[in-house]
């Protein structure tokens, strides 16, 4: 009696395969959002400051 492809171990492997890139992508998107916000704030500051 061998486990089929829908066994818990296979599901865990798939979960790990998809979970790692998803977490990395979420971290990257959060970092990108921070950078975008910072650049936006800088642009606002430079546009409102008198030159």
C-alpha positions in Angstrom: 0.0 0.0 0.0 2.0 3.0 -1.2 0.8 6.6 -0.9 -0.7 8.1 -4.0 0.3 11.5 -5.3 -2.4 13.1 -3.1 -0.7 11.9 0.0 0.0 14.3 2.9 3.8 14.3 2.2 3.2 15.3 -1.4 0.8 18.1 -0.3 3.4 19.3 2.2 6.1 19.4 -0.5 3.8 21.4 -2.8 2.9 23.7 0.1 6.6 24.4 0.8 7.4 24.8 -2.9 4.7 27.5 -3.2 4.9 29.0 0.3 8.6 30.1 0.1 8.3 32.1 -3.2 5.1 33.6 -2.0 6.6 34.8 1.3 9.6 36.1 -0.6 7.3 37.9 -3.1 5.3 39.5 -0.3 8.4 40.7 1.5 9.7 42.2 -1.8 6.4 43.9 -2.5 6.4 45.4 1.0 9.9 46.6 0.5 9.0 48.1 -2.9 6.0 49.8 -1.4 8.2 51.4 1.3 10.7 52.6 -1.3 7.8 54.0 -3.5 6.3 55.8 -0.5 9.7 57.2 0.5 10.4 58.5 -3.1 6.8 59.9 -3.2 7.4 61.7 0.1 10.7 63.1 -1.2 9.0 64.3 -4.4 6.4 66.0 -2.3 9.0 67.7 -0.1 11.0 68.9 -3.0 7.9 70.1 -4.9 6.6 72.1 -1.8 10.0 73.5 -0.7 10.8 76.8 -2.3 13.8 76.7 -4.6 
